[in-house]
Amino acid sequence: MEAPILIGQLELTAPITDIQLPPREDGQVYTAVQLLVRMEHIPVGHVLLTIHDLRASAVSHQIWQTLGSVINERRGRVGLPALLEIPRDGIPVEKQLGGEVVSRPLVSVVVCTRDRPGSLMKTLKDLASLNYSSFEVVVVDNAPSSDATQNAVLDRFGADSRFRYVCEPRPGLSRARNRGILEAAGDYVAFTDDDVRVDQWWLDGIMRGFQTSANVECVTGMIATAEINNMVQLYFHIRAGWGTNCERRLFDLFEHSDASPLYPYTVGRFGAGANFAVTRAVVKEIGGFDEALGAGAPSGGGEDLNMFMRVILGGYCLVYEPSAVVWHEHRADLPALSKQMRAYGTGLTAALTAIMIQSARARRELPTRVLKGVAHMAKLQGGVRTNQNLPPGLVGREIIGYLMGPLLYMKGWGNLRRLRKSLTVID
């Protein structure tokens, strides 16, 4: 696999047409086309097409060869007969394959941002076009260096009552997320980042996840790759593995536990902070985001992973719902990706360090699983190690992050304790 790769999506209930490769400003030629294939807006799977034949018939044939069994399995779940091929005019809509969204209560969407008004405006524009009847958007501007973000939000969305701007002067993503929950009016609080494109059916997917079971208190969604223009973006696409799973998964401590010996500390399986939602009730019960974690703290990340583990260890169910889709724009330059991969490493082990402090169960279980955890991390890196075309050195940056994460969490924890002590003295 080499870059650039054209990214797109295809809805099976509509006629399949020829794919036209758009010209690129840099003069490069696409090496392949990757499609997220959906049926009634629900992801079915991915198909990687060569550029040699992108006529409708060839595309349809390749999709059926790759996903035909999955399509028929989805139809069989609701009692529909199997197909022999994809009809020329598309698969008719006969039943709701993904399950009906029973109710659509108010959802508060929190977007935390810092000094990226250009990227933020793209995300907010997508949110304004959501196919959902009852939502609000809380933009949390975290310790901004100027009023550029505030001006951009108010100029573009100031007249839209669904949008609110809030400034959180204390730096740190966890503080921004906690401020967003404090400001939220809905019982369900969804989070996305300022560097994603949001699918118009996103909140329908989020609520579909919450309505899967009575004990669901957290829902994560699919984070699909938005573009692969160079080998730097291809590296992250392969390493992160986001958007590959198109089947709903339930996670808890009971009938929906995972077979992995690391469970429930296999945080990479649950989802990521660019696309998830929690109930305000569970956040109130288990506590907000750990402010010693996340961007802006020494660890540089991990606040989302820590929250997912705390939800499950608290006895609740987390649902990965692939119909809740956002598209992530990966870092396109090597220095930014290098910094990000180090933060992924530090954030992961910092989150695990935090859960050991927060949970007696984790203190009993995690120390005996360290070697299994190392093997699991090595497996995740296998795809990028074997591709000689990808940028070198990034695996090492991530490993260094793993080693530094516990120390950085303790540094952030100490900073937080000293800050709280000083505020108590002032009061």
C-alpha positions as CSV (number, residue, x, y, z in Angstrom):
1,M,0.0,0.0,0.0
2,E,1.4,3.4,-1.0
3,A,0.1,7.0,-1.0
4,P,-1.8,8.9,-2.2
5,I,-5.0,7.0,-1.8
6,L,-8.4,8.5,-2.7
7,I,-10.8,8.2,0.2
8,G,-14.6,8.0,-0.3
9,Q,-17.8,6.3,0.7
10,L,-20.5,4.5,-1.2
11,E,-24.2,3.9,-0.3
12,L,-25.5,0.5,-1.5
13,T,-29.1,1.6,-1.6
14,A,-28.2,4.0,-4.4
15,P,-27.1,3.1,-7.9
16,I,-23.3,2.4,-8.2
17,T,-21.7,4.7,-10.7
18,D,-18.3,5.0,-12.3
19,I,-15.6,6.5,-10.1
20,Q,-13.7,9.5,-11.5
21,L,-10.3,10.3,-10.1
22,P,-10.0,14.0,-9.4
23,P,-6.8,15.8,-10.5
24,R,-4.3,16.6,-7.8
25,E,-2.6,20.0,-7.4
26,D,0.7,18.3,-6.6
27,G,0.6,16.3,-9.9
28,Q,0.7,12.9,-8.2
29,V,-1.5,10.0,-9.3
30,Y,-3.7,8.1,-6.9
31,T,-2.5,4.6,-6.3
32,A,-5.8,3.2,-5.1
33,V,-9.3,4.1,-3.9
34,Q,-10.6,3.2,-0.5
35,L,-14.3,3.2,0.0
36,L,-16.3,3.0,3.2
37,V,-19.3,1.0,2.0
38,R,-22.6,1.7,3.8
39,M,-26.1,0.3,3.6
40,E,-28.9,2.6,4.9
41,H,-26.1,4.8,6.3
42,I,-24.7,1.9,8.4
43,P,-21.1,0.9,7.6
44,V,-20.7,-2.5,6.1
45,G,-17.0,-2.6,5.5
46,H,-14.1,-1.1,3.5
47,V,-13.1,-1.9,0.0
48,L,-9.7,-1.0,-1.5
49,L,-9.9,-0.6,-5.3
50,T,-7.0,-0.5,-7.8
51,I,-7.2,2.4,-10.2
52,H,-7.1,0.2,-13.3
53,D,-10.8,-0.3,-13.6
54,L,-13.2,2.0,-11.8
55,R,-16.2,1.5,-14.0
56,A,-19.5,0.9,-12.1
57,S,-19.6,-2.8,-13.0
58,A,-16.1,-3.4,-11.8
59,V,-16.7,-1.5,-8.6
60,S,-19.9,-3.4,-7.9
61,H,-18.1,-6.7,-8.6
62,Q,-15.3,-5.9,-6.2
63,I,-17.6,-4.8,-3.4
64,W,-19.6,-8.0,-3.8
65,Q,-16.5,-10.1,-3.8
66,T,-15.3,-8.4,-0.6
67,L,-18.5,-7.8,1.3
68,G,-21.2,-9.9,-0.2
69,S,-21.3,-12.4,2.7
70,V,-21.5,-9.5,5.2
71,I,-24.3,-7.8,3.2
72,N,-26.3,-11.0,3.3
73,E,-25.6,-11.7,6.9
74,R,-26.9,-8.2,7.8
75,R,-30.1,-8.9,5.7
76,G,-30.5,-12.3,7.3
77,R,-30.6,-10.7,10.8
78,V,-33.9,-9.0,10.0
79,G,-35.4,-11.9,7.9
80,L,-34.6,-10.6,4.4
81,P,-33.5,-13.1,1.7
82,A,-30.0,-13.4,0.5
83,L,-28.9,-11.6,-2.7
84,L,-26.7,-13.0,-5.5
85,E,-25.3,-9.7,-6.4
86,I,-25.8,-6.0,-5.9
87,P,-28.7,-4.8,-8.1
88,R,-28.0,-2.3,-10.8
89,D,-30.3,0.3,-9.1
90,G,-29.0,-0.4,-5.6
91,I,-30.2,-2.6,-2.8
92,P,-33.9,-1.7,-2.0
93,V,-34.7,-0.3,1.4
94,E,-37.0,-3.0,2.9
95,K,-36.2,-2.9,6.6
96,Q,-34.0,-0.8,8.9
97,L,-30.9,-2.9,9.1
98,G,-29.2,-0.9,11.8
99,G,-32.0,-0.8,14.2
100,E,-34.5,2.0,14.7
101,V,-33.5,5.0,16.7
102,V,-36.4,4.9,19.2
103,S,-36.1,8.5,20.6
104,R,-33.9,11.5,19.9
105,P,-33.4,13.4,23.2
106,L,-31.3,16.6,23.5
107,V,-27.6,15.9,23.0
108,S,-25.0,18.4,24.0
109,V,-22.0,18.3,21.6
110,V,-18.8,19.6,23.1
111,V,-16.0,20.6,20.8
112,C,-12.8,21.6,22.7
113,T,-10.4,23.7,20.7
114,R,-7.3,25.9,21.0
115,D,-6.0,28.3,18.4
116,R,-7.3,26.4,15.3
117,P,-10.2,28.5,14.1
118,G,-9.8,27.4,10.4
119,S,-10.1,23.7,11.2
120,L,-12.8,24.4,13.8
121,M,-15.0,26.1,11.4
122,K,-15.1,23.1,9.1
123,T,-16.2,20.9,12.0
124,L,-18.8,23.3,13.2
125,K,-20.2,23.6,9.7
126,D,-20.7,19.8,9.6
127,L,-22.4,19.9,13.0
128,A,-24.8,22.6,11.8
129,S,-25.9,20.2,9.1
130,L,-26.6,17.2,11.3
131,N,-29.6,15.1,10.5
132,Y,-30.8,15.2,14.2
133,S,-33.6,17.3,15.6
134,S,-32.5,18.2,19.1
135,F,-28.9,19.1,19.8
136,E,-26.7,22.0,21.0
137,V,-23.0,22.7,20.4
138,V,-20.8,24.0,23.1
139,V,-17.4,25.3,21.8
140,V,-14.9,25.3,24.6
141,D,-12.0,27.6,23.8
142,N,-9.2,26.3,25.9
143,A,-6.7,29.0,27.1
144,P,-6.6,30.8,23.7
145,S,-3.7,33.0,22.8
146,S,-6.0,35.4,21.0
147,D,-9.7,36.1,20.4
148,A,-9.5,34.7,16.8
149,T,-11.6,31.6,17.7
150,Q,-14.2,33.6,19.6
151,N,-14.6,36.0,16.7
152,A,-14.8,33.2,14.1
153,V,-17.5,31.3,16.1
154,L,-19.6,34.4,16.9
155,D,-19.4,35.8,13.3
156,R,-20.4,32.5,11.7
157,F,-22.7,31.0,14.3
158,G,-23.6,33.8,16.7
159,A,-27.2,34.0,15.4
160,D,-27.7,30.2,15.7
161,S,-29.2,29.4,19.1
162,R,-27.9,25.9,18.9
163,F,-24.3,27.1,19.3
164,R,-22.6,28.5,22.4
165,Y,-19.1,29.8,22.9
166,V,-17.3,29.3,26.2
167,C,-13.8,30.2,27.2
168,E,-12.0,27.9,29.7
169,P,-8.9,29.9,30.8
170,R,-7.2,27.0,32.5
171,P,-5.1,25.1,30.0
172,G,-5.6,21.4,29.5
173,L,-8.0,19.2,27.4
174,S,-9.4,17.4,30.5
175,R,-10.2,20.8,32.0
176,A,-11.9,21.8,28.8
177,R,-13.9,18.6,28.6
178,N,-15.0,19.0,32.2
179,R,-16.1,22.6,31.5
180,G,-18.1,21.3,28.5
181,I,-19.9,18.8,30.7
182,L,-20.6,21.6,33.3
183,E,-22.1,23.8,30.5
184,A,-24.1,21.0,28.8
185,A,-27.9,21.2,29.0
186,G,-28.5,17.7,27.7
187,D,-28.4,14.4,29.6
188,Y,-26.1,13.0,26.9
189,V,-22.8,14.7,26.1
190,A,-21.0,13.9,22.9
191,F,-17.4,14.9,22.2
192,T,-15.6,15.4,18.9
193,D,-12.4,17.2,17.9
194,D,-11.7,20.3,15.9
195,D,-9.9,18.4,13.2
196,V,-12.6,16.0,12.1
197,R,-15.4,16.1,9.6
198,V,-18.7,14.9,11.1
199,D,-21.1,12.7,9.2
200,Q,-24.7,14.0,9.1
201,W,-26.0,10.8,10.7
202,W,-23.5,11.0,13.6
203,L,-25.9,11.7,16.5
204,D,-28.4,9.1,15.2
205,G,-25.6,6.6,15.5
206,I,-24.7,7.8,19.0
207,M,-28.3,7.4,20.2
208,R,-28.6,4.1,18.5
209,G,-25.7,3.0,20.7
210,F,-27.2,4.3,23.9
211,Q,-30.5,2.5,23.1
212,T,-28.8,-0.9,22.5
213,S,-29.1,-1.8,26.2
214,A,-30.5,-0.3,29.4
215,N,-27.0,-0.2,31.1
216,V,-25.2,1.8,28.4
217,E,-23.5,4.9,29.8
218,C,-20.8,5.5,27.1
219,V,-20.9,5.2,23.3
220,T,-17.9,5.4,21.0
221,G,-18.1,5.6,17.2
222,M,-16.1,5.0,14.1
223,I,-13.3,7.3,13.3
224,A,-12.7,7.0,9.6
225,T,-9.6,8.3,7.7
226,A,-10.5,11.5,5.9
227,E,-7.5,11.6,3.5
228,I,-4.3,9.8,2.7
229,N,-2.2,12.2,0.7
230,N,1.3,11.1,1.7
231,M,3.2,8.4,3.6
232,V,2.9,10.3,6.8
233,Q,-0.8,10.1,6.8
234,L,-0.7,6.5,5.6
235,Y,1.5,5.6,8.6
236,F,-1.1,6.8,11.1
237,H,-3.9,5.2,9.1
238,I,-2.2,1.8,9.5
239,R,-1.0,2.3,13.0
240,A,-4.2,3.7,14.6
241,G,-6.5,1.2,12.9
242,W,-9.4,3.5,13.4
243,G,-12.5,2.8,11.3
244,T,-11.7,-0.8,10.5
245,N,-14.4,-2.4,12.7
246,C,-17.9,-2.2,11.2
247,E,-19.6,-4.4,13.8
248,R,-21.2,-3.1,17.0
249,R,-19.4,-4.2,20.1
250,L,-20.6,-4.1,23.7
251,F,-18.1,-4.0,26.6
252,D,-18.8,-4.6,30.3
253,L,-17.6,-6.8,33.2
254,F,-20.3,-9.4,32.7
255,E,-21.7,-11.1,29.6
256,H,-20.0,-8.7,27.2
257,S,-16.4,-9.0,28.5
258,D,-13.7,-9.3,25.9
259,A,-11.7,-12.5,25.4
260,S,-8.3,-10.7,25.6
261,P,-6.3,-11.5,28.7
262,L,-5.7,-7.7,29.1
263,Y,-9.4,-6.9,29.3
264,P,-10.8,-4.4,30.5
265,Y,-7.4,-2.6,30.0
266,T,-7.3,-3.2,26.2
267,V,-8.2,0.5,25.7
268,G,-7.5,0.6,22.0
269,R,-10.6,-1.6,21.3
270,F,-13.0,0.8,22.9
271,G,-12.6,3.9,20.7
272,A,-10.9,7.3,21.0
273,G,-11.6,10.8,22.2
274,A,-12.4,12.2,18.7
275,N,-15.8,10.4,18.8
276,F,-17.6,9.4,21.9
277,A,-20.4,10.3,24.2
278,V,-21.2,9.8,27.9
279,T,-24.2,10.4,30.1
280,R,-24.0,13.3,32.6
281,A,-25.2,10.9,35.3
282,V,-22.3,8.5,35.0
283,V,-19.7,11.3,34.9
284,K,-21.2,12.7,38.1
285,E,-21.0,9.3,39.7
286,I,-17.4,8.2,38.7
287,G,-16.0,11.8,38.5
288,G,-15.0,14.0,35.6
289,F,-12.0,13.7,33.3
290,D,-8.7,13.3,35.2
291,E,-7.1,16.7,34.9
292,A,-3.6,15.1,35.3
293,L,-4.2,13.5,31.9
294,G,-4.8,14.8,28.4
295,A,-3.3,17.4,26.0
296,G,-1.9,20.3,28.1
297,A,-0.9,18.0,30.9
298,P,2.6,16.4,31.1
299,S,1.3,13.0,29.8
300,G,-0.1,14.7,26.6
301,G,-3.1,12.4,26.4
302,G,-5.0,9.4,27.9
303,E,-7.9,11.2,29.4
304,D,-10.4,9.5,27.1
305,L,-8.9,6.0,27.6
306,N,-9.0,6.5,31.3
307,M,-12.7,7.5,31.2
308,F,-13.6,4.4,29.1
309,M,-11.9,2.1,31.6
310,R,-13.6,3.8,34.6
311,V,-17.0,3.4,33.0
312,I,-16.5,-0.3,32.5
313,L,-14.9,-0.8,35.9
314,G,-17.8,1.1,37.4
315,G,-20.1,-1.7,36.3
316,Y,-21.6,0.0,33.2
317,C,-21.7,-0.9,29.6
318,L,-19.7,0.8,26.8
319,V,-20.9,0.4,23.2
320,Y,-18.8,0.8,20.1
321,E,-21.4,1.9,17.5
322,P,-20.0,2.0,13.9
323,S,-22.9,4.0,12.5
324,A,-21.7,7.0,14.5
325,V,-19.1,8.2,12.0
326,V,-16.6,11.0,11.9
327,W,-13.7,11.5,9.5
328,H,-10.3,12.4,11.0
329,E,-7.7,14.5,9.2
330,H,-4.4,12.9,10.1
331,R,-1.2,14.9,10.6
332,A,0.4,15.4,7.2
333,D,3.9,16.4,8.2
334,L,6.5,14.2,9.9
335,P,7.4,16.4,12.9
336,A,3.7,16.8,13.9
337,L,3.2,13.0,13.6
338,S,6.3,12.2,15.6
339,K,5.0,14.4,18.4
340,Q,1.6,12.8,18.2
341,M,3.0,9.2,18.3
342,R,5.0,10.1,21.4
343,A,1.9,11.5,23.0
344,Y,0.0,8.4,22.1
345,G,2.6,6.3,24.0
346,T,2.7,8.5,27.0
347,G,-1.0,8.9,27.1
348,L,-1.6,5.2,27.1
349,T,0.6,4.2,29.9
350,A,-0.3,7.4,31.9
351,A,-4.0,6.3,31.6
352,L,-3.1,2.9,32.9
353,T,-1.1,4.4,35.8
354,A,-4.1,6.6,36.7
355,I,-6.5,3.7,36.7
356,M,-4.3,1.8,39.2
357,I,-4.5,4.8,41.5
358,Q,-8.3,5.1,41.0
359,S,-9.3,1.4,41.1
360,A,-8.5,-1.3,43.6
361,R,-9.4,-3.9,41.0
362,A,-6.8,-2.4,38.6
363,R,-4.2,-2.5,41.3
364,R,-4.8,-6.2,41.7
365,E,-4.9,-7.1,38.0
366,L,-2.6,-4.8,36.1
367,P,0.8,-5.7,37.6
368,T,0.4,-9.3,36.5
369,R,-0.5,-8.4,33.0
370,V,2.5,-6.1,32.1
371,L,4.2,-8.7,29.8
372,K,0.9,-9.4,28.0
373,G,0.5,-5.7,27.6
374,V,3.9,-5.4,26.0
375,A,3.1,-8.2,23.6
376,H,-0.2,-6.5,22.7
377,M,1.5,-3.2,21.9
378,A,4.1,-4.9,19.8
379,K,1.2,-6.6,17.8
380,L,-0.4,-3.2,17.2
381,Q,2.9,-1.9,15.7
382,G,3.3,-4.9,13.4
383,G,1.6,-3.3,10.4
384,V,3.9,-0.3,10.3
385,R,7.1,-2.2,11.0
386,T,6.6,-4.4,7.9
387,N,6.0,-1.6,5.4
388,Q,9.4,-0.3,4.4
389,N,7.9,2.7,2.6
390,L,6.6,4.2,5.8
391,P,8.6,6.9,7.7
392,P,11.1,5.2,10.1
393,G,11.7,6.0,13.7
394,L,8.1,6.6,14.8
395,V,7.8,3.2,16.5
396,G,10.7,4.2,18.7
397,R,9.1,7.5,19.6
398,E,6.0,5.6,20.7
399,I,8.0,3.1,22.8
400,I,9.8,6.0,24.5
401,G,6.4,7.4,25.2
402,Y,5.3,4.1,26.8
403,L,8.3,4.3,29.2
404,M,7.8,7.9,30.1
405,G,4.0,7.8,30.6
406,P,3.9,6.7,34.3
407,L,6.4,9.3,35.3
408,L,4.6,12.0,33.4
409,Y,1.3,11.1,35.0
410,M,2.8,11.3,38.4
411,K,4.2,14.7,37.5
412,G,0.8,15.9,36.4
413,W,-0.8,14.4,39.4
414,G,1.6,16.2,41.7
415,N,1.1,19.5,39.9
416,L,-2.6,19.1,40.3
417,R,-2.4,18.3,44.0
418,R,-0.1,21.4,44.6
419,L,-2.6,23.6,42.6
420,R,-5.5,22.4,44.7
421,K,-3.6,22.9,47.9
422,S,-2.7,26.4,47.0
423,L,-6.3,27.2,46.1
424,T,-7.4,25.8,49.4
425,V,-5.0,28.0,51.3
426,I,-6.2,31.1,49.4
427,D,-9.8,30.3,50.2
